Amino acid sequence: MEIFERTICIGGKPTPLLIRRNKNARRVILRVSEKHNGLIVTLPPLGTLDDVRDIVTKQEKWVQSRLAQVLVHIPFEAGVEIPIFGVSHKICHFPNDYGGVWRASGKLCVTGRTEHVARRIRDWFRREAQGSDSAYC
C-alpha cells in the first residue's frame, strides 16, 4: 500500500491529508481521522489526485462539520497549557527532582526524564479519574 502525505485547505484552514493507494479498493473512500487530526483518502489502483480533490470538494461541508467535532490532541510536554476541570495549567518539568506529578497554583509539575513526561502525566490523569469524585462530572 502506497501512502502519501499532503496538506489541503478546508474552510480556509490547512488540513493534513493522508492518501493511501490500496490495490483492493474499488472506489475512493474519504474519512476524518482523529488520530491524524485530518483526512484520510483511500484510492483504488487507478485513482488520481484529481479524484481526491473532487471528493473533498463535493463533501466539504461534511468534512468541515466532522473536523469541528474532532478533539484537539494536546501534547503532554513542558511548557504546554492543558485544561484540568476547566482551569488552565502549565506543564512544568523538573528533570532532576523526584516526586512524580502534582498540581500547584496553575501548574502541573512533573519530575523525571524528559522522555517519561507524557507517560507520567497520562498515568496521573488515570489515577485522578479513578479516585475522582462525581461532583466534578
Secondary structure, 3 states (H helix, E strand, C coil): CEEEEEEEEECCEEEEEEEEECCCCCCCEEEEECCCCEEEEEECCCCCHHHHHHHHHHCHHHHHHHHHHCCCCCCCCCCCEEEECCEEEEEEEECCCCCCEEEECCEEEEECCHHHHHHHHHHHHHHHHHCCCHHHC
